[in-house]
Amino acid sequence: MKQETIFSRYAIFTTGGKQYQALEGKTVAIEKLEAKEGDSVEFDTLLIKKADGDVKIGQPHLSTSVKATIVKHMKGPKLVIFKFKRRKKSRVKRGHRQPMTIVRIDSF
């Protein structure tokens, strides 16, 4: 009898210029989307899909899509940007928090 592994069914999609791995029922933090919480979104740029031992690789994209639901909008961890010029008494300290969206993968 074949044992199921955690990654027996997954997909890799792109949004916001980055690639993310989609597992059904899991949440993923992605670049901010302009949609309300509770809305369903669809990602059409599917690169790889693995299901039941069958791997499909898009050239460049697959015709299927990933369906997800927006859980919440939030900000990421704070990054500190510190610039200075030695021996000039010049220093600047700034912070940045990237806006992101948490989505729950429904199906692909």
ZIBELPE-V883552 format. One record per pair of residues at least 24 apart in sequence whose C-alpha atoms are under 6 Angstrom apart, sorted by the first residue. I is the first residue (numbers start at 1). J is the second residue. D is the distance in whole Angstrom. If there is no record, write none. Layout:
# ZIBELPE-V883552
i=[I & I]
j=[J & J]
d=[D & D]
This chain:
# ZIBELPE-V883552
i=[9 & 9 & 10 & 11 & 11 & 12 & 12 & 13 & 13 & 13 & 14 & 24 & 24 & 24 & 25 & 25 & 26 & 26 & 27 & 27 & 28 & 28 & 29 & 29 & 30 & 30 & 31 & 32 & 32 & 32 & 37 & 37 & 37 & 38 & 39 & 39 & 40 & 40 & 41 & 41 & 42 & 42 & 65 & 66 & 67 & 67 & 68 & 68 & 68 & 69 & 69 & 70 & 71 & 71 & 72 & 72 & 73 & 74 & 74 & 75 & 75]
j=[50 & 51 & 50 & 48 & 49 & 47 & 48 & 45 & 46 & 47 & 45 & 105 & 106 & 107 & 105 & 106 & 104 & 105 & 103 & 104 & 102 & 103 & 101 & 102 & 100 & 101 & 100 & 99 & 100 & 101 & 70 & 71 & 72 & 70 & 69 & 70 & 68 & 69 & 67 & 68 & 66 & 67 & 108 & 108 & 106 & 107 & 104 & 105 & 106 & 103 & 104 & 103 & 102 & 103 & 101 & 102 & 101 & 99 & 100 & 99 & 100]
d=[5 & 5 & 5 & 5 & 4 & 6 & 5 & 6 & 4 & 6 & 6 & 5 & 6 & 6 & 5 & 6 & 6 & 6 & 5 & 4 & 6 & 5 & 6 & 4 & 6 & 5 & 5 & 6 & 4 & 5 & 5 & 6 & 6 & 5 & 6 & 6 & 6 & 4 & 6 & 5 & 6 & 5 & 6 & 4 & 6 & 5 & 5 & 4 & 5 & 5 & 5 & 4 & 5 & 5 & 6 & 5 & 5 & 6 & 5 & 4 & 6]
